[in-house]
Amino acid sequence: MADFDTDVVIIGAGHNGLTCAAYLAMAGLRVHVAERRKLVGGAAVTEEFHPGFRNSVAAYTVSLLNPTVIADLKLHEHGLRIVERRAQNFLPTPDGNYLLTGEGRTAASIARHSARDVERYDAFARELEAIADVLRQLVLRAPPNLVAGFGAPAIRESLNALGTANVLRALPMEHQRLLLDLFTRSAGEMLDDIFQSELVKALFGFDAIVGNYASPYAAGSAYVMLHHAFGEVNGKKGVWGHAIGGMGAITQAMAAAARDHGVVIETGIGVREVLIEDGRATGILLDDGRCIRARYVAANVNPKLLYTRLMPKDALPPEFLTRMERWRNGSGTFRMNVALSSLPSFTALPGDGDHLSAGIIMAPSLGYMDRAWQDAREFGWSRAPVVEMLIPSTLDDTLAPPGKHVASLFCQHVAPELPNGASWDDHRDEVADLMIATVDSYAPGFKASVLGRQVLSPLDLEREFGLLGGDIFHGALTLNQLFSARPMLGHADYRGPLKGLYHCGSGSHPGGGVTGAPGHNAARAILRDHKAFFA
């Protein structure tokens, strides 16, 4: 076999690419990572967006980062520190009401709206946690992969399917039935069946539409709600937190761990094409004309981007390429970072307080969320948008000058592509003004406190981070794009259709979020194949 420059070359230094690189290097392989942007981290980065103000530019909060990945890569030893929000979620209403959740707060706050919902909240939260506990066991293993014919691969996958079934059998029958509902039903229908209070429904319903360009009444949205229940912070399940220094602190720690084991990380250079020889991936061609030859190529990019932009089409099976061209993207996401002269004061709960460290969700009902989605489909963006605001400087004084603050605005719904051929470049500021005005309607004076802002439309997210259609998950979390079908039936084992080609990004199981799980799992697949090849 021809000489190789390295054992593995990885496209993209996002958090999953760095995780994959670190695991491979710890196992003794030579690894080279190529990153188009000038800094590592992909969408999990911290940058100055206004003089003196830094923030997590795209990904903005911590919970789903897998504790095994944290421990194996020794991220805390490389400087990572995660703190919990002092309150978890704050949902104000335009008429001055609110819901505030967190340890020691949730029951009393819900009781103000519905005494019956307090008991139902506890029961539903326990059921979700029980299911999430079992499903966590499936996060760091490849899902059963469908293979044609009979032989060693088919036997291996049959055993994998049996192992998965044994994990799921640990759930009581009633929880298995609930799991089926969560995979197939809409969050809205389920929540309407369980709760009375619109704010309690909205609390769970928001998790069903985060990064999901859909109504909470869309079939399958309940799974997206469950997906966000997998997280934990500092050993506390279901809790959300903040990485001191922003999300870039996570990927900087990952990069340090990878470099400690000899990984070469090259930034500021894009990948033009995956090299194919005799039906096998053998390296990459960079934008500057250089080639890096490798035994294995792992792609930490959206699978549609990989197969429709970075590979010669005649190298792929036609039916595979056709399906990849139909890979569904689009999160309905409009992302903003805002520099503030002072903290906002909400009509529903004026002044400073722990609620300002929470995820502040401005979407008071499921009906509001549904109308936002309908609006976006018709007009291109919601006239009354869904906005989640975090103010990380309430937990981290490294992000802003003394007395000043930064806010992350995660806004939905907006169309990934505007109707009638309109461009986001022409409407970016108009929609940004609407998002600021929306927050101001809940917290009068907010608009006047804005010193500067960074605005990222779906088109900007695609240009800057390679998130096609602004999709933060590298592909919608729909039933036909989950588990054994992520990214496609027959390729759920992190292996592409060509030998030597692997998927290590969020377009593979278990999907989106800053988890590190796809990178971990892809590294295991590569190491298994490497061992078999040289056994």
N, C-alpha and C positions, 0 to 999 in steps of 0.2 A: 504494500500500500504506500502511496506517496507520502512524503514528509508533511507534517502538520506544524503550524506555528504554535498551536496550543491544543489542549484536549477539548475544551468547550468554549465557544464564543456565545455570549448572551446579548441579545438586542434589547437595549433599554435598561437604564439603571434606576428604574422605579423600585418601590420597596420589595416587590416579589422577585425582580431580577437580582437585586442585592442579596435577598434571602437565599435564592437558588445558588448563587455564586458562592456564598459563604459555606453552605453545606457541602457543595462539591469540593471546594478547596480543603475543607476540614477532612475530607475523605482522601485527600492526596492528589486530586486532579489539578492540572493547570487550567486557569480560567481567565478569560479576557472579556470585559464588559464594554460595550460601545454605547454611548449616550449622546443623543443629538443636542440636548440642552447643555448649557455651560456648567451646570451643577447637577449633582446626583439627586435622586429622590422622586423623579416623575411628578405626579400630582401631589405628593406628600413633601412639600418644601416650605421653608420659611424665607421670605424675602422682604426687603424694604420697599414699600409701595408709595410712601409719601415721606418727605424728609423727616427722619427721626422716628418713624412709625414702621414697625415690622409686624407681619402676621402670616399665618398659614394661608398660602395663596389659594389653594384649591381644596384638597381634603382638609378638614378643620377640627375634628374632634376624635377622641380615642375611646374605644371600648372593644372593638373586634380583634385587635392585635393579639395573636394567639400566645398564651402564656408559655407553651413549649418552645416556640420560636424565640421569645424573650430570653428564656433560660438557656437554650442551646447556644445562642449567639452571644450570650452574656452582655445583653444590651445595657443593663444597669451599670455594669463595670465600664462600659464605653460612654457613660455620661447621661444615659436616659433616665429621666425622673418624671413620673406621671402623678398628678394630683387629682383628687376627686372634686367634682363640682360640689359646692356647699348645699345647693338644692339641685334637684335633677331636671325638672321641667316646670316652666311657668307659662300658663295659657291665659292671657288677658282677653277680655271681650270688649267690644266697642262701647257697651253700656256701663262699664265699670266693674263688672264681675271678674272673677279669676279662679283658676285652679293652680295649686302649687304642690308639687310632689317632691319626695325625698325622704330620707330616713327620719321617722318621727313626725312627718308632716302630712303624708298622703291621706290617711284615713280621716283626719279632722277636716281637711280641705274638701274631700269628696262629700263628707257628711253635710256640708253646707248646701250641697246641691241635691243629694238623694241619699237618704239613710239606707235604702235598700242596696244602692250601688256599692256601699262600703264592703258589705259581705261578698257581693258578686265580684268586686275588684280583686279581693284577696283570693277567691277561689280561682278566677281566671288567670291571675298572675302566677299562682302556684302550678296550674296546669301547663301554662306556657313554659315555665321554668323546668318542670319535669320533662317535657318533650325536648326542650333545648338541651338539657343535661344529657339525654340519650343521643341526640343528633350531634352533639359536640364530639362524640366518639367517631363520627364519620367524616369530620372536617379534615383530619390529617391522614386520610387514606383514600386511595383512588376508588371511585364508585365502580360497580360492576360494569365491565365494558363488553358490548355485544361484538362477537367475532364470528366470521363465517367458517363453516366446516368443522371438523373435529380433529383435535391434536392437542399438543401441549398448551398453546394459548387458550383454547376452549376449556380445557381442564382447569387451568389456573383461574380463569374468570368464573367458572362454576363454583370454585371454592371461595372466591371473593364474594360472589352473590350469596353464598351460604353464610359467610361471616357477617355480611350486612344484614341478612335476615335475622341472624341470632341477636345482633345488636337491637334491632327493632322489636324483637320478641320480648325484650326486657320491659317494654311499655305495657301496662295493663290494657285490656281490650278497650275500655272507654277512652283511654288516651290514644290508642291506635285509630279509633274512629275520629277523634278530634284532629289527629295528624292528617287524615285523609281530607277532612274539611279544610284544614289550613293549606293544603296543596291545591285544592280545587275551587273553593268557594271565594267569594269576595269578602274582604275585611268588613265592608259596610254592612252586608247582610248579617254576618256573625255578630258584629257589635250591636246592631239594632236588636238582635234576639236577646242579648245579654243585659244591656245597660239602658237606663232611663235618661241620664244626663247627657246632653249634647257635648259638654266639655270632656267628660270621661271618654265618650266615644272618640272625640277628636284627639285625645291623648294617644290612644292606640292607633287611630286611623292615620295620623301623621306618619308613623313608622311604615305604613302600608304604601305611602306614595313617595317616600324619600328616594330620590333618584329613579322614580318609576313614573314615566309619562303615561298616567292612567288615572281614572277615577277610582276612589276607594270602593266603588261598587263594581269594579271590573273583576271578572273571574280570575283567580290566581293572586289577587292583591293581598290576600291573607298570608300567603307564603312570604311576601316581602316583609310583612309585619313580623313574622316569625324569624326571618333572617337577621333582623336587628335585635332579636332577643338573645343571640348567642354570646354577647359580649360580657366582659368583666374587666374590672380595674383593680389592680393590687389585691387580687384574690376575692374581690366582692363581685358576685355575679349580677348582671343586669344593670350595672352602674356605668356611667359615662364620666370621662375625665379629660384632662388637658396635659399635653406634654410640655414641660417647661422649656421655653425657647421655640414653641410651635411644633408643627408636624415634621418640620425639617430635622428636629432633634432625633426623631426616630430613624430617619434614613441616614443621617450622619453617623449615628451609632452603628447601623447596619454596615455602612461603607467601611467604618473603622474595623469592625469585626472581620469583614471580608479581606481587607488589606493585610490585617494581621496574619492571615493564612496564605498570603501571596497572591491574591487576586489583583489583576491589572485592571484599573477602571479608567477608561479614556472618555473624556467629556468634550463637548463642542464639536462633535463629528457625527453626522447622520449616516444611516445605512441606506444604500441605494438598492441593493438586491441581495437575495440569498443565492449563493452559488450552488448549482446542481451539476453533478457529474454521475453519469450512469444510474440515474434514478435515486441518487443519494444526496442529502445536503452536506456540503463539504466546506462551508465557510460563508463569509459575507464580503460584499464589495462596498467600500465606503464612499462617501461623497467626494473625497479627495482623490479617488482613484486607486487607493490601496486595497489589497485583498488580505483578509485574515483567514487562513485555512485552519479548519478544526475538525476533529472527529465527530463532534456533535454541535448542533446549533439549537439554542433555546430562545424562544421569542417571548419577551415580556411586553407585547403590544396586543391591541385588539385583533382577534383572529381574522376579521374581515380586512383590516389594514394589511396584515401579513400576507394573506393569500391573493388579494386583489391589487396590491400596490408594490409589494416587495419580492414577488416571485414571478418568473416567466409563466404565462398561463399554459403553455404547451407542456409544462412539467407536471401539471396536476391532472388527476382523473376528471373528466368533464362533469360528471355528476357531483363530485365533491365541490368543484369550483362554483357550479350553479347554486348549490346550497349555501356556500359561503357568501355569495353575492346577495343572498336573501337574509343573511344574518341580521337580526333586528337590533337596531341601536336607537338611542334617544332617551335621555333622562328627564327632559322637560326642565332643565336646570339653568338658572341665571345666577351667576356667582359674583358677589361684591365684597370688597374689603374697604372699610371706612375708618378714617382718622377722626377722632372726636375731641372737642375741647373740654367736654364734661360728660358725665354719665347721664343717660336718659332717665326721665321720671315718668312712670306710667300712671295714667289716670286711675287704673284699677288698683294700683299699689304704689303710691307716690314715694319718692325719695330713694335713698340707697338701701341696700339690704341683700340678703343671700339670694333673693330671686334674680338678681342681676348676674349671678354666676351660673345660672341655669341655662338650659336651652329654652329660649323664649319663642314660643310658637304662636304666630298670629294667623290663626285659621280656626275659628271658634266652633265649627261643626262639620260633620261629614258632608252636608249639603253644600256648604261653602266650598269645600275641596272639590266636590263634583262639578259645581258651576265654574270653578277656576279651570278645570280641565276642558270642559265644554267650550269655554271662552277661547282658550288657547287653540283649540282645533279650528274654531271658526275665524278668529281674528289674528292669531299668531302669538298672542300673549293674553294672560288673564287681566281683565280690567280691575278685578279685586283679587290680587295674587295671594298665594300662600308664602309667608315669609317666616323662616326660622332665623333668629338672631342670637349669636353668642358674643359675649364681651370677654374674651380671654384675658384681657389685662386686669380684670378683677381677681384673677388667680395667679397672674404672672406679670410682675412689674418690669420685666426685661423688654417688653414689646413696645412700650410707649414712653415718652418723656414724663417726668413727675407731674401728677395732676391731670394728665391726658389719658386717653384710652383708645383702643382699637376694637372694632366690631366686625364680625363675620356675618354676612347676610347670605343665606342659602335660600334662593327664591324659586318658586314654582307657581303655576305652570307656564312654560313658554314652549313654542313649537321648535323642534330642532331645525327645521327649515320653514321659513315664513311662506305663507300662501302667495300666489300670484307672482312668483319670481322675485319678491322683495328680498333685500339683503339686510342681514343683521348690522352691517356696517352703517346703514342709514338710519337704524332705529335703536341702536344700542343706548344712547344717552336719553332718549325719550322714555325707554322702559326703565332705565336706572332712576330717573326722576320719579317715576311711578312707585318704585320700590321704596325710595326714601320717603315719599309722601304717605305710603301705606304705614310705615313705622311711625311717622309723625302723627297719624290719626289716632294711634294708641298711646303715644308718648309725645304730647305737644312740646315743641321746642327742639325736637331731635334734629330736624332739618337745619335749624340755625346753628347747631353745634358741629356740623360736618365741616372739617377743615380740608379734607381731600378724600378721594375715592379711587379705587381700582375696579374696573367693570369688565366682567368676562361673560360674554354671550355664549350660546352653544358653539357658534362659529369660532370665537376666540379660544374656547376650551379645546376645540379640535386643532386649531393652528398651533397653539402653544404646547399642548400636552399630548397630542395625538388621540384625544378622546373623540372618536367619530360621532358626529351629531351631538357632541357635548355629553356623551354617555359616560358617567362616572364609574359604571360597572363593567365596561368593555363588552356590553351586550345585555339586553333586557333579561331580567330574572323571571321569564315566563316558563310555563311548564315544558314547552318544547325546546328550551334552552337551559335546562337545569340538570344536575346530577349526571346520569348516564348519557344525557343528550347535550352536555356542555363540553366542547362546542358542537358536537354532532355524535349521534349514535355510531359506535365503532371507533371513536377517537376520544373517549372519556378518560383514557389512561395516560394522558399528557403526551402521547405520541402522535405526530402528524401523519399524513398519508405517504410521506417519503421517509426512508430510513435515515436515521441521524437527525431528524427534525422533531422538536419538542415544544409544547406550549407551557409556559411557566407564569402566565399572567392571569388577571381576573376573568378572562374569557374562558377559563377552565374551572373545574370544581375547586372550591365551593362557591365561587363567584366573587362579587365585588366587595368593596370595603378594604380598609387597611388591616389585613389579617396576616399576611406572610404565608398563609396556608398553601396557595397554589405553587409558590416558589419552593416550599418545603417538599411538597408531594412530587413535583417535577424532578427535583434533585434525586429523590429516591428511585424514580423510574429510570433516569439516566444512569445512576450507579448500578442498578440491577442489570441493565443492558450492557454496561461496560464490563461488569464482572463476568457475565455470560460470554461475552465476546472474547475475553482474554483468559477464560477458565481453562 
